[in-house]
Each structure stands twice: as structure tokens, then as C-alpha cells.
Amino acid sequence: MKNIIYFEPSDKTVFDLDRFAKSLNKYSKVSTKDIEAGLKSLDNYENLHVSRLVELGTQLLLGSDEAAAKQYYDEHSQYFGAQFERLRRITGYLVGSLERWNDGKKAEEAARVKHSVNSAIDDATRAERLERQAVAHNIAYAA
């Protein structure tokens, strides 16, 4: 039987499939069969952090209702720990925001070449690029 850890290893509790299913079904209908299939990937672990179950629940809910998945995630995301401020290295400085910079530094930052990141593009654009690459290399591609 799996143990669920919330914050510290000492607060672990035994995983209850019915309770997890009931929790998910408050947001949208998810079958026990789908939950069990999702849990298969976690079979190798005796102890799970509750954040892993929140991720799994969110994925299962996304299949039926995106708004319900977002609501479920928002209500259970306290298990992911403290939120971190984004730090960026800009022109040699580690900064969270640019609000305290003078006009010269702001202009320097605005003039930088910003490189695209693959995760920053939407799914349709990514799929289109992958399909073009596959055609260019004569590879079968299933979208």
C-alpha cells in the first residue's frame, strides 16, 4: 500500500483510492479505471508526495474539463511549497523585476536579442514546425 507525504515524512498517510476519486469527482467525472491507469506509472514508489497526486489529478481532469482542472490545481497547489520569484540574469545582474532600473539600463535590456524558447510557443505552432521538419527529413509524423 502506498503512503502519501504532505509536508514532512512524519505526516504520511495511507493512500485511499476511493477518497482520491471522490476528490476528483467534485470537479468533473473521472472513472476509477482512468485513475488506476494513471496510477500505474507510480507503481514503483512506496511513498508519494501529495504534489504528484495533484499533478495526476490535474492531468485526468484536463481530459474532460479544462476549467475544472484549473480549479482543482489552484485549490490544491499549496502542496507545491512556496512560490519562487523569477530571477533573470540581465546584463550581468540577477534581477526579479526591472522597476528600479534607470532609463539607460531599461533601454539596454530592451535592445537585447531575445532568443525564443521552444516551450514559449503554442501547441499549434510547435506541431506545424514538427510536421515541416518531418516532411523535410522524409519521416512519417502523426500529429
N, C-alpha and C positions, 0 to 999 in steps of 0.2 A: 504494500500500500504506500502511496506517495505522501510525502509531507509537504505542506505549504509554509514557507517562511515569509513573514510580513516585513519586519524591520530587522530583527536580530535572530540568530539561530535558536535562541532560547524560547522564542514565541511561536515555534512551529506547531501546526495543527494538521490533522489527517485530512487529506483531500476528499471531498464528498461530491461525486458526480451529479447527484440529484440537486444539490444546493447550487452548484455551478450552472446547471441547466436552467434552474428556476431563476437565477440571477440574470442570465442572458435573455430568457423569455419575457422578462419585464419590458424589454426594449423592442424585441422583434422575435418572431417564431424561428427557433433553431432546433432541429431534430437532435435527439440523443445520438443517433447514428452519425451525424455530421460532427458532433462534439467528440465522440470516440475516435473518429477518423483523424481529427485534428490532434488529439492527444497521442496518437501513435508515434509521432516524431519525438515525444518526450518520454517514451518508454525506458530509455537507458538511464534516466535520472531518478534517484530515490527522493531527493529534495528539490523543490522548485521554488523560486522566488515568485511571489504573487504577481510581479510585473510581467512575467512570462505568460501567466494565465490571462492577464488583461490584454496583452498583445494577441493571444489566441482568440479571445472573445471578440475583440475588435475585428479581426480578420473574418471570423464566422459571421458577424453581423453585417459586414460590408457586402457579403454575398446577397443579402436580401434588402437591406435598407441603409443607405449611407448616412442619413441623418441620425438614425438610431445608433449606428456605430460610433459616430462623433460624440453623441451624448453619453454613451457608455464609457468611452475613453476619457472624456472630460471629467466624469464623475468618479472614475477610478484611478486617475493618473497621479494621485497623491502618493502612490506606492513607488513611483519612479525616483523619488528623492527630490532634493532641492533643485530649483531651476537655475541654470547657469547663464550668466551674462555672456553674450558673444564677444570674444576678443578677436581683433584683426590686427595683423601687422601691416601698418601703412607707413611707408617712407621711413622705416626704422623705428617706429613707435608701436607699442602694444596699446590699442585703444578699444573701448567699448562703443563710444559714440564720438562724433566729430563736433559736438555742440560747443566745446570750449576752445576749439582751434581758431586761430586768426584767419583773416581772409586769404593771406598768402598760402598757408598750409591747406586750406579748403580748395583753393584753385589748383594746387599741386596734386591733391588727391583726385580732383575731378578730371585732370588731364592724364591720369594713369591709363595704361592699356589694361582693360579688364578682360580676363580670359574666361571663356564660357566653361561651365561645368556641366557634364552630361546630365546630372540629376536636376539641373535647373530648367531643363526643357520639359515641355508637356509630353504626355504619352503618345499623342498622335504624331508629333514631330519626330520623336525618337523612333517610332515604328516606321515612319516614312524613310528616315535615314538608314535604318537597318535593312529595309527592303531594297533600297538603292545599292547598298553595299553588297547584298546578296546577289542581286542581278549582275553587278559588275564582276563578281567573282564566280558567276555561274553556280550558285549554291541555292538549293531549294530552301525557301523561307516560308514558314507558316506564321501568319500574324495572329 
